[in-house]
Amino acid sequence: MIRIIVETCDAAMAANVGGSVHRTIKTFDIDLPELETFLREPETKALNFYHRQVVGIEVLTANQEGK
């Protein structure tokens, strides 16, 4: 199971009236066994001198998906 944590920051009040930035966090648990196996692979390597991490996520448009 992969847990994706998404942070939303709404700075409208801060920009307009000097209020605070409204910050919310939502988590999504997604079953992606192939990605999970790939990310866990360094655990099986001797001495663990390297690691893997997700550095970004992109939402593809229908055109990018080839639809």
mmCIF file of the N, C-alpha and C atoms, coordinates in Angstrom:
data_MODEL
# 
_entry.id   MODEL 
# 
loop_
_atom_site.group_PDB 
_atom_site.id 
_atom_site.type_symbol 
_atom_site.label_atom_id 
_atom_site.label_alt_id 
_atom_site.label_comp_id 
_atom_site.label_asym_id 
_atom_site.label_entity_id 
_atom_site.label_seq_id 
_atom_site.pdbx_PDB_ins_code 
_atom_site.Cartn_x 
_atom_site.Cartn_y 
_atom_site.Cartn_z 
_atom_site.occupancy 
_atom_site.B_iso_or_equiv 
_atom_site.pdbx_formal_charge 
_atom_site.auth_seq_id 
_atom_site.auth_comp_id 
_atom_site.auth_asym_id 
_atom_site.auth_atom_id 
_atom_site.pdbx_PDB_model_num 
ATOM 1   N N  . MET A 1 1  ? 0.858  -1.176 0.000   1.00 0.00 ? 1  MET A N  1 
ATOM 2   C CA . MET A 1 1  ? 0.000  0.000  0.000   1.00 0.00 ? 1  MET A CA 1 
ATOM 3   C C  . MET A 1 1  ? 0.900  1.234  0.000   1.00 0.00 ? 1  MET A C  1 
ATOM 4   N N  . ILE A 1 2  ? 0.583  2.179  -0.838  1.00 0.00 ? 2  ILE A N  1 
ATOM 5   C CA . ILE A 1 2  ? 1.299  3.454  -0.922  1.00 0.00 ? 2  ILE A CA 1 
ATOM 6   C C  . ILE A 1 2  ? 0.388  4.527  -0.338  1.00 0.00 ? 2  ILE A C  1 
ATOM 7   N N  . ARG A 1 3  ? 0.934  5.357  0.536   1.00 0.00 ? 3  ARG A N  1 
ATOM 8   C CA . ARG A 1 3  ? 0.177  6.478  1.093   1.00 0.00 ? 3  ARG A CA 1 
ATOM 9   C C  . ARG A 1 3  ? 0.716  7.763  0.484   1.00 0.00 ? 3  ARG A C  1 
ATOM 10  N N  . ILE A 1 4  ? -0.159 8.487  -0.198  1.00 0.00 ? 4  ILE A N  1 
ATOM 11  C CA . ILE A 1 4  ? 0.192  9.782  -0.777  1.00 0.00 ? 4  ILE A CA 1 
ATOM 12  C C  . ILE A 1 4  ? -0.413 10.857 0.112   1.00 0.00 ? 4  ILE A C  1 
ATOM 13  N N  . ILE A 1 5  ? 0.402  11.804 0.508   1.00 0.00 ? 5  ILE A N  1 
ATOM 14  C CA . ILE A 1 5  ? -0.033 12.904 1.369   1.00 0.00 ? 5  ILE A CA 1 
ATOM 15  C C  . ILE A 1 5  ? -0.025 14.175 0.544   1.00 0.00 ? 5  ILE A C  1 
ATOM 16  N N  . VAL A 1 6  ? -1.177 14.828 0.463   1.00 0.00 ? 6  VAL A N  1 
ATOM 17  C CA . VAL A 1 6  ? -1.324 16.038 -0.351  1.00 0.00 ? 6  VAL A CA 1 
ATOM 18  C C  . VAL A 1 6  ? -1.605 17.221 0.570   1.00 0.00 ? 6  VAL A C  1 
ATOM 19  N N  . GLU A 1 7  ? -0.817 18.271 0.413   1.00 0.00 ? 7  GLU A N  1 
ATOM 20  C CA . GLU A 1 7  ? -1.003 19.494 1.185   1.00 0.00 ? 7  GLU A CA 1 
ATOM 21  C C  . GLU A 1 7  ? -1.600 20.572 0.284   1.00 0.00 ? 7  GLU A C  1 
ATOM 22  N N  . THR A 1 8  ? -2.632 21.243 0.765   1.00 0.00 ? 8  THR A N  1 
ATOM 23  C CA . THR A 1 8  ? -3.234 22.367 0.059   1.00 0.00 ? 8  THR A CA 1 
ATOM 24  C C  . THR A 1 8  ? -3.029 23.621 0.890   1.00 0.00 ? 8  THR A C  1 
ATOM 25  N N  . CYS A 1 9  ? -2.513 24.674 0.272   1.00 0.00 ? 9  CYS A N  1 
ATOM 26  C CA . CYS A 1 9  ? -2.327 25.957 0.949   1.00 0.00 ? 9  CYS A CA 1 
ATOM 27  C C  . CYS A 1 9  ? -3.141 27.013 0.213   1.00 0.00 ? 9  CYS A C  1 
ATOM 28  N N  . ASP A 1 10 ? -4.027 27.679 0.934   1.00 0.00 ? 10 ASP A N  1 
ATOM 29  C CA . ASP A 1 10 ? -4.853 28.744 0.381   1.00 0.00 ? 10 ASP A CA 1 
ATOM 30  C C  . ASP A 1 10 ? -4.401 30.060 1.006   1.00 0.00 ? 10 ASP A C  1 
ATOM 31  N N  . ALA A 1 11 ? -3.748 30.897 0.221   1.00 0.00 ? 11 ALA A N  1 
ATOM 32  C CA . ALA A 1 11 ? -3.200 32.155 0.720   1.00 0.00 ? 11 ALA A CA 1 
ATOM 33  C C  . ALA A 1 11 ? -4.066 33.354 0.353   1.00 0.00 ? 11 ALA A C  1 
ATOM 34  N N  . ALA A 1 12 ? -5.306 33.122 -0.040  1.00 0.00 ? 12 ALA A N  1 
ATOM 35  C CA . ALA A 1 12 ? -6.172 34.223 -0.463  1.00 0.00 ? 12 ALA A CA 1 
ATOM 36  C C  . ALA A 1 12 ? -6.370 35.247 0.652   1.00 0.00 ? 12 ALA A C  1 
ATOM 37  N N  . MET A 1 13 ? -6.657 34.780 1.865   1.00 0.00 ? 13 MET A N  1 
ATOM 38  C CA . MET A 1 13 ? -6.858 35.727 2.975   1.00 0.00 ? 13 MET A CA 1 
ATOM 39  C C  . MET A 1 13 ? -5.571 36.485 3.286   1.00 0.00 ? 13 MET A C  1 
ATOM 40  N N  . ALA A 1 14 ? -4.450 35.792 3.227   1.00 0.00 ? 14 ALA A N  1 
ATOM 41  C CA . ALA A 1 14 ? -3.166 36.441 3.517   1.00 0.00 ? 14 ALA A CA 1 
ATOM 42  C C  . ALA A 1 14 ? -2.869 37.514 2.481   1.00 0.00 ? 14 ALA A C  1 
ATOM 43  N N  . ALA A 1 15 ? -3.193 37.253 1.235   1.00 0.00 ? 15 ALA A N  1 
ATOM 44  C CA . ALA A 1 15 ? -2.907 38.203 0.163   1.00 0.00 ? 15 ALA A CA 1 
ATOM 45  C C  . ALA A 1 15 ? -3.855 39.396 0.190   1.00 0.00 ? 15 ALA A C  1 
ATOM 46  N N  . ASN A 1 16 ? -5.095 39.179 0.611   1.00 0.00 ? 16 ASN A N  1 
ATOM 47  C CA . ASN A 1 16 ? -6.100 40.235 0.512   1.00 0.00 ? 16 ASN A CA 1 
ATOM 48  C C  . ASN A 1 16 ? -6.298 41.047 1.793   1.00 0.00 ? 16 ASN A C  1 
ATOM 49  N N  . VAL A 1 17 ? -6.284 40.399 2.952   1.00 0.00 ? 17 VAL A N  1 
ATOM 50  C CA . VAL A 1 17 ? -6.586 41.124 4.186   1.00 0.00 ? 17 VAL A CA 1 
ATOM 51  C C  . VAL A 1 17 ? -5.571 40.883 5.299   1.00 0.00 ? 17 VAL A C  1 
ATOM 52  N N  . GLY A 1 18 ? -4.433 40.274 4.964   1.00 0.00 ? 18 GLY A N  1 
ATOM 53  C CA . GLY A 1 18 ? -3.404 40.044 5.967   1.00 0.00 ? 18 GLY A CA 1 
ATOM 54  C C  . GLY A 1 18 ? -3.697 38.898 6.911   1.00 0.00 ? 18 GLY A C  1 
ATOM 55  N N  . GLY A 1 19 ? -4.596 38.021 6.526   1.00 0.00 ? 19 GLY A N  1 
ATOM 56  C CA . GLY A 1 19 ? -4.918 36.867 7.369   1.00 0.00 ? 19 GLY A CA 1 
ATOM 57  C C  . GLY A 1 19 ? -3.865 35.790 7.248   1.00 0.00 ? 19 GLY A C  1 
ATOM 58  N N  . SER A 1 20 ? -4.173 34.645 7.802   1.00 0.00 ? 20 SER A N  1 
ATOM 59  C CA . SER A 1 20 ? -3.221 33.532 7.751   1.00 0.00 ? 20 SER A CA 1 
ATOM 60  C C  . SER A 1 20 ? -3.449 32.673 6.512   1.00 0.00 ? 20 SER A C  1 
ATOM 61  N N  . VAL A 1 21 ? -2.450 31.872 6.200   1.00 0.00 ? 21 VAL A N  1 
ATOM 62  C CA . VAL A 1 21 ? -2.561 30.903 5.113   1.00 0.00 ? 21 VAL A CA 1 
ATOM 63  C C  . VAL A 1 21 ? -3.309 29.693 5.657   1.00 0.00 ? 21 VAL A C  1 
ATOM 64  N N  . HIS A 1 22 ? -4.351 29.278 4.962   1.00 0.00 ? 22 HIS A N  1 
ATOM 65  C CA . HIS A 1 22 ? -5.141 28.111 5.366   1.00 0.00 ? 22 HIS A CA 1 
ATOM 66  C C  . HIS A 1 22 ? -4.489 26.876 4.766   1.00 0.00 ? 22 HIS A C  1 
ATOM 67  N N  . ARG A 1 23 ? -4.058 25.957 5.627   1.00 0.00 ? 23 ARG A N  1 
ATOM 68  C CA . ARG A 1 23 ? -3.339 24.762 5.204   1.00 0.00 ? 23 ARG A CA 1 
ATOM 69  C C  . ARG A 1 23 ? -4.135 23.532 5.595   1.00 0.00 ? 23 ARG A C  1 
ATOM 70  N N  . THR A 1 24 ? -4.358 22.632 4.626   1.00 0.00 ? 24 THR A N  1 
ATOM 71  C CA . THR A 1 24 ? -5.029 21.361 4.903   1.00 0.00 ? 24 THR A CA 1 
ATOM 72  C C  . THR A 1 24 ? -4.199 20.220 4.317   1.00 0.00 ? 24 THR A C  1 
ATOM 73  N N  . ILE A 1 25 ? -4.352 19.069 4.921   1.00 0.00 ? 25 ILE A N  1 
ATOM 74  C CA . ILE A 1 25 ? -3.641 17.885 4.451   1.00 0.00 ? 25 ILE A CA 1 
ATOM 75  C C  . ILE A 1 25 ? -4.651 16.753 4.287   1.00 0.00 ? 25 ILE A C  1 
ATOM 76  N N  . LYS A 1 26 ? -4.526 16.031 3.178   1.00 0.00 ? 26 LYS A N  1 
ATOM 77  C CA . LYS A 1 26 ? -5.385 14.875 2.924   1.00 0.00 ? 26 LYS A CA 1 
ATOM 78  C C  . LYS A 1 26 ? -4.489 13.717 2.502   1.00 0.00 ? 26 LYS A C  1 
ATOM 79  N N  . THR A 1 27 ? -4.805 12.530 2.978   1.00 0.00 ? 27 THR A N  1 
ATOM 80  C CA . THR A 1 27 ? -4.030 11.352 2.603   1.00 0.00 ? 27 THR A CA 1 
ATOM 81  C C  . THR A 1 27 ? -4.871 10.425 1.731   1.00 0.00 ? 27 THR A C  1 
ATOM 82  N N  . PHE A 1 28 ? -4.177 9.726  0.854   1.00 0.00 ? 28 PHE A N  1 
ATOM 83  C CA . PHE A 1 28 ? -4.793 8.759  -0.044  1.00 0.00 ? 28 PHE A CA 1 
ATOM 84  C C  . PHE A 1 28 ? -3.987 7.474  0.038   1.00 0.00 ? 28 PHE A C  1 
ATOM 85  N N  . ASP A 1 29 ? -4.633 6.370  0.370   1.00 0.00 ? 29 ASP A N  1 
ATOM 86  C CA . ASP A 1 29 ? -3.980 5.068  0.382   1.00 0.00 ? 29 ASP A CA 1 
ATOM 87  C C  . ASP A 1 29 ? -4.316 4.368  -0.932  1.00 0.00 ? 29 ASP A C  1 
ATOM 88  N N  . ILE A 1 30 ? -3.270 4.032  -1.684  1.00 0.00 ? 30 ILE A N  1 
ATOM 89  C CA . ILE A 1 30 ? -3.450 3.492  -3.027  1.00 0.00 ? 30 ILE A CA 1 
ATOM 90  C C  . ILE A 1 30 ? -2.653 2.201  -3.149  1.00 0.00 ? 30 ILE A C  1 
ATOM 91  N N  . ASP A 1 31 ? -3.263 1.203  -3.744  1.00 0.00 ? 31 ASP A N  1 
ATOM 92  C CA . ASP A 1 31 ? -2.599 -0.077 -3.948  1.00 0.00 ? 31 ASP A CA 1 
ATOM 93  C C  . ASP A 1 31 ? -1.839 -0.036 -5.277  1.00 0.00 ? 31 ASP A C  1 
ATOM 94  N N  . LEU A 1 32 ? -0.524 0.092  -5.191  1.00 0.00 ? 32 LEU A N  1 
ATOM 95  C CA . LEU A 1 32 ? 0.349  0.098  -6.363  1.00 0.00 ? 32 LEU A CA 1 
ATOM 96  C C  . LEU A 1 32 ? 1.490  -0.892 -6.105  1.00 0.00 ? 32 LEU A C  1 
ATOM 97  N N  . PRO A 1 33 ? 1.218  -2.179 -6.206  1.00 0.00 ? 33 PRO A N  1 
ATOM 98  C CA . PRO A 1 33 ? 2.210  -3.178 -5.806  1.00 0.00 ? 33 PRO A CA 1 
ATOM 99  C C  . PRO A 1 33 ? 3.534  -3.089 -6.566  1.00 0.00 ? 33 PRO A C  1 
ATOM 100 N N  . GLU A 1 34 ? 3.490  -2.763 -7.838  1.00 0.00 ? 34 GLU A N  1 
ATOM 101 C CA . GLU A 1 34 ? 4.728  -2.678 -8.620  1.00 0.00 ? 34 GLU A CA 1 
ATOM 102 C C  . GLU A 1 34 ? 5.617  -1.538 -8.113  1.00 0.00 ? 34 GLU A C  1 
ATOM 103 N N  . LEU A 1 35 ? 5.019  -0.372 -7.848  1.00 0.00 ? 35 LEU A N  1 
ATOM 104 C CA . LEU A 1 35 ? 5.779  0.761  -7.323  1.00 0.00 ? 35 LEU A CA 1 
ATOM 105 C C  . LEU A 1 35 ? 6.279  0.469  -5.914  1.00 0.00 ? 35 LEU A C  1 
ATOM 106 N N  . GLU A 1 36 ? 5.442  -0.139 -5.091  1.00 0.00 ? 36 GLU A N  1 
ATOM 107 C CA . GLU A 1 36 ? 5.852  -0.451 -3.722  1.00 0.00 ? 36 GLU A CA 1 
ATOM 108 C C  . GLU A 1 36 ? 7.046  -1.402 -3.709  1.00 0.00 ? 36 GLU A C  1 
ATOM 109 N N  . THR A 1 37 ? 7.018  -2.417 -4.545  1.00 0.00 ? 37 THR A N  1 
ATOM 110 C CA . THR A 1 37 ? 8.137  -3.353 -4.643  1.00 0.00 ? 37 THR A CA 1 
ATOM 111 C C  . THR A 1 37 ? 9.401  -2.634 -5.084  1.00 0.00 ? 37 THR A C  1 
ATOM 112 N N  . PHE A 1 38 ? 9.284  -1.756 -6.073  1.00 0.00 ? 38 PHE A N  1 
ATOM 113 C CA . PHE A 1 38 ? 10.428 -0.999 -6.570  1.00 0.00 ? 38 PHE A CA 1 
ATOM 114 C C  . PHE A 1 38 ? 11.006 -0.101 -5.484  1.00 0.00 ? 38 PHE A C  1 
ATOM 115 N N  . LEU A 1 39 ? 10.144 0.576  -4.729  1.00 0.00 ? 39 LEU A N  1 
ATOM 116 C CA . LEU A 1 39 ? 10.618 1.466  -3.670  1.00 0.00 ? 39 LEU A CA 1 
ATOM 117 C C  . LEU A 1 39 ? 11.245 0.693  -2.509  1.00 0.00 ? 39 LEU A C  1 
ATOM 118 N N  . ARG A 1 40 ? 10.768 -0.510 -2.236  1.00 0.00 ? 40 ARG A N  1 
ATOM 119 C CA . ARG A 1 40 ? 11.296 -1.310 -1.129  1.00 0.00 ? 40 ARG A CA 1 
ATOM 120 C C  . ARG A 1 40 ? 12.585 -2.046 -1.499  1.00 0.00 ? 40 ARG A C  1 
ATOM 121 N N  . GLU A 1 41 ? 12.904 -2.148 -2.757  1.00 0.00 ? 41 GLU A N  1 
ATOM 122 C CA . GLU A 1 41 ? 14.050 -2.941 -3.202  1.00 0.00 ? 41 GLU A CA 1 
ATOM 123 C C  . GLU A 1 41 ? 15.360 -2.620 -2.471  1.00 0.00 ? 41 GLU A C  1 
ATOM 124 N N  . PRO A 1 42 ? 15.682 -1.364 -2.193  1.00 0.00 ? 42 PRO A N  1 
ATOM 125 C CA . PRO A 1 42 ? 16.944 -1.115 -1.474  1.00 0.00 ? 42 PRO A CA 1 
ATOM 126 C C  . PRO A 1 42 ? 17.036 -1.807 -0.123  1.00 0.00 ? 42 PRO A C  1 
ATOM 127 N N  . GLU A 1 43 ? 15.900 -2.138 0.499   1.00 0.00 ? 43 GLU A N  1 
ATOM 128 C CA . GLU A 1 43 ? 15.925 -2.849 1.782   1.00 0.00 ? 43 GLU A CA 1 
ATOM 129 C C  . GLU A 1 43 ? 16.592 -4.207 1.644   1.00 0.00 ? 43 GLU A C  1 
ATOM 130 N N  . THR A 1 44 ? 16.565 -4.762 0.441   1.00 0.00 ? 44 THR A N  1 
ATOM 131 C CA . THR A 1 44 ? 17.127 -6.095 0.235   1.00 0.00 ? 44 THR A CA 1 
ATOM 132 C C  . THR A 1 44 ? 18.595 -6.040 -0.174  1.00 0.00 ? 44 THR A C  1 
ATOM 133 N N  . LYS A 1 45 ? 19.126 -4.861 -0.415  1.00 0.00 ? 45 LYS A N  1 
ATOM 134 C CA . LYS A 1 45 ? 20.522 -4.726 -0.830  1.00 0.00 ? 45 LYS A CA 1 
ATOM 135 C C  . LYS A 1 45 ? 21.445 -4.743 0.385   1.00 0.00 ? 45 LYS A C  1 
ATOM 136 N N  . ALA A 1 46 ? 22.624 -5.266 0.198   1.00 0.00 ? 46 ALA A N  1 
ATOM 137 C CA . ALA A 1 46 ? 23.605 -5.325 1.289   1.00 0.00 ? 46 ALA A CA 1 
ATOM 138 C C  . ALA A 1 46 ? 24.054 -3.920 1.679   1.00 0.00 ? 46 ALA A C  1 
ATOM 139 N N  . LEU A 1 47 ? 24.107 -3.661 2.954   1.00 0.00 ? 47 LEU A N  1 
ATOM 140 C CA . LEU A 1 47 ? 24.642 -2.446 3.566   1.00 0.00 ? 47 LEU A CA 1 
ATOM 141 C C  . LEU A 1 47 ? 23.830 -1.171 3.301   1.00 0.00 ? 47 LEU A C  1 
ATOM 142 N N  . ASN A 1 48 ? 22.841 -1.207 2.428   1.00 0.00 ? 48 ASN A N  1 
ATOM 143 C CA . ASN A 1 48 ? 21.943 -0.070 2.212   1.00 0.00 ? 48 ASN A CA 1 
ATOM 144 C C  . ASN A 1 48 ? 22.662 1.269  2.034   1.00 0.00 ? 48 ASN A C  1 
ATOM 145 N N  . PHE A 1 49 ? 23.532 1.361  1.056   1.00 0.00 ? 49 PHE A N  1 
ATOM 146 C CA . PHE A 1 49 ? 24.232 2.607  0.770   1.00 0.00 ? 49 PHE A CA 1 
ATOM 147 C C  . PHE A 1 49 ? 23.458 3.511  -0.189  1.00 0.00 ? 49 PHE A C  1 
ATOM 148 N N  . TYR A 1 50 ? 22.242 3.160  -0.528  1.00 0.00 ? 50 TYR A N  1 
ATOM 149 C CA . TYR A 1 50 ? 21.422 4.016  -1.375  1.00 0.00 ? 50 TYR A CA 1 
ATOM 150 C C  . TYR A 1 50 ? 19.965 3.841  -0.988  1.00 0.00 ? 50 TYR A C  1 
ATOM 151 N N  . HIS A 1 51 ? 19.145 4.756  -1.466  1.00 0.00 ? 51 HIS A N  1 
ATOM 152 C CA . HIS A 1 51 ? 17.712 4.672  -1.190  1.00 0.00 ? 51 HIS A CA 1 
ATOM 153 C C  . HIS A 1 51 ? 16.934 5.187  -2.388  1.00 0.00 ? 51 HIS A C  1 
ATOM 154 N N  . ARG A 1 52 ? 15.655 4.933  -2.391  1.00 0.00 ? 52 ARG A N  1 
ATOM 155 C CA . ARG A 1 52 ? 14.756 5.443  -3.427  1.00 0.00 ? 52 ARG A CA 1 
ATOM 156 C C  . ARG A 1 52 ? 13.662 6.231  -2.745  1.00 0.00 ? 52 ARG A C  1 
ATOM 157 N N  . GLN A 1 53 ? 13.197 7.269  -3.434  1.00 0.00 ? 53 GLN A N  1 
ATOM 158 C CA . GLN A 1 53 ? 12.087 8.064  -2.925  1.00 0.00 ? 53 GLN A CA 1 
ATOM 159 C C  . GLN A 1 53 ? 11.322 8.661  -4.098  1.00 0.00 ? 53 GLN A C  1 
ATOM 160 N N  . VAL A 1 54 ? 10.064 8.969  -3.867  1.00 0.00 ? 54 VAL A N  1 
ATOM 161 C CA . VAL A 1 54 ? 9.249  9.654  -4.873  1.00 0.00 ? 54 VAL A CA 1 
ATOM 162 C C  . VAL A 1 54 ? 9.550  11.143 -4.754  1.00 0.00 ? 54 VAL A C  1 
ATOM 163 N N  . VAL A 1 55 ? 9.913  11.773 -5.860  1.00 0.00 ? 55 VAL A N  1 
ATOM 164 C CA . VAL A 1 55 ? 10.281 13.191 -5.816  1.00 0.00 ? 55 VAL A CA 1 
ATOM 165 C C  . VAL A 1 55 ? 9.237  14.095 -6.457  1.00 0.00 ? 55 VAL A C  1 
ATOM 166 N N  . GLY A 1 56 ? 8.199  13.526 -7.027  1.00 0.00 ? 56 GLY A N  1 
ATOM 167 C CA . GLY A 1 56 ? 7.138  14.348 -7.589  1.00 0.00 ? 56 GLY A CA 1 
ATOM 168 C C  . GLY A 1 56 ? 6.053  13.486 -8.197  1.00 0.00 ? 56 GLY A C  1 
ATOM 169 N N  . ILE A 1 57 ? 4.906  14.107 -8.357  1.00 0.00 ? 57 ILE A N  1 
ATOM 170 C CA . ILE A 1 57 ? 3.773  13.447 -9.002  1.00 0.00 ? 57 ILE A CA 1 
ATOM 171 C C  . ILE A 1 57 ? 3.172  14.442 -9.979  1.00 0.00 ? 57 ILE A C  1 
ATOM 172 N N  . GLU A 1 58 ? 2.807  13.975 -11.144 1.00 0.00 ? 58 GLU A N  1 
ATOM 173 C CA . GLU A 1 58 ? 2.213  14.842 -12.156 1.00 0.00 ? 58 GLU A CA 1 
ATOM 174 C C  . GLU A 1 58 ? 0.842  14.289 -12.522 1.00 0.00 ? 58 GLU A C  1 
ATOM 175 N N  . VAL A 1 59 ? -0.131 15.155 -12.627 1.00 0.00 ? 59 VAL A N  1 
ATOM 176 C CA . VAL A 1 59 ? -1.467 14.767 -13.068 1.00 0.00 ? 59 VAL A CA 1 
ATOM 177 C C  . VAL A 1 59 ? -1.493 14.932 -14.582 1.00 0.00 ? 59 VAL A C  1 
ATOM 178 N N  . LEU A 1 60 ? -1.679 13.831 -15.308 1.00 0.00 ? 60 LEU A N  1 
ATOM 179 C CA . LEU A 1 60 ? -1.665 13.868 -16.765 1.00 0.00 ? 60 LEU A CA 1 
ATOM 180 C C  . LEU A 1 60 ? -3.033 14.254 -17.327 1.00 0.00 ? 60 LEU A C  1 
ATOM 181 N N  . THR A 1 61 ? -3.010 15.018 -18.387 1.00 0.00 ? 61 THR A N  1 
ATOM 182 C CA . THR A 1 61 ? -4.245 15.349 -19.098 1.00 0.00 ? 61 THR A CA 1 
ATOM 183 C C  . THR A 1 61 ? -4.632 14.153 -19.977 1.00 0.00 ? 61 THR A C  1 
ATOM 184 N N  . ALA A 1 62 ? -5.842 14.182 -20.504 1.00 0.00 ? 62 ALA A N  1 
ATOM 185 C CA . ALA A 1 62 ? -6.299 13.093 -21.377 1.00 0.00 ? 62 ALA A CA 1 
ATOM 186 C C  . ALA A 1 62 ? -5.386 12.973 -22.602 1.00 0.00 ? 62 ALA A C  1 
ATOM 187 N N  . ASN A 1 63 ? -4.907 14.104 -23.126 1.00 0.00 ? 63 ASN A N  1 
ATOM 188 C CA . ASN A 1 63 ? -4.004 14.069 -24.277 1.00 0.00 ? 63 ASN A CA 1 
ATOM 189 C C  . ASN A 1 63 ? -2.688 13.384 -23.937 1.00 0.00 ? 63 ASN A C  1 
ATOM 190 N N  . GLN A 1 64 ? -2.166 13.635 -22.772 1.00 0.00 ? 64 GLN A N  1 
ATOM 191 C CA . GLN A 1 64 ? -0.910 13.027 -22.352 1.00 0.00 ? 64 GLN A CA 1 
ATOM 192 C C  . GLN A 1 64 ? -1.070 11.530 -22.102 1.00 0.00 ? 64 GLN A C  1 
ATOM 193 N N  . GLU A 1 65 ? -2.265 11.127 -21.729 1.00 0.00 ? 65 GLU A N  1 
ATOM 194 C CA . GLU A 1 65 ? -2.528 9.703  -21.484 1.00 0.00 ? 65 GLU A CA 1 
ATOM 195 C C  . GLU A 1 65 ? -2.746 8.943  -22.783 1.00 0.00 ? 65 GLU A C  1 
ATOM 196 N N  . GLY A 1 66 ? -2.826 9.651  -23.887 1.00 0.00 ? 66 GLY A N  1 
ATOM 197 C CA . GLY A 1 66 ? -3.034 9.013  -25.175 1.00 0.00 ? 66 GLY A CA 1 
ATOM 198 C C  . GLY A 1 66 ? -4.478 8.677  -25.457 1.00 0.00 ? 66 GLY A C  1 
ATOM 199 N N  . LYS A 1 67 ? -5.396 9.365  -24.787 1.00 0.00 ? 67 LYS A N  1 
ATOM 200 C CA . LYS A 1 67 ? -6.832 9.095  -24.990 1.00 0.00 ? 67 LYS A CA 1 
ATOM 201 C C  . LYS A 1 67 ? -7.413 10.050 -26.000 1.00 0.00 ? 67 LYS A C  1 
# 
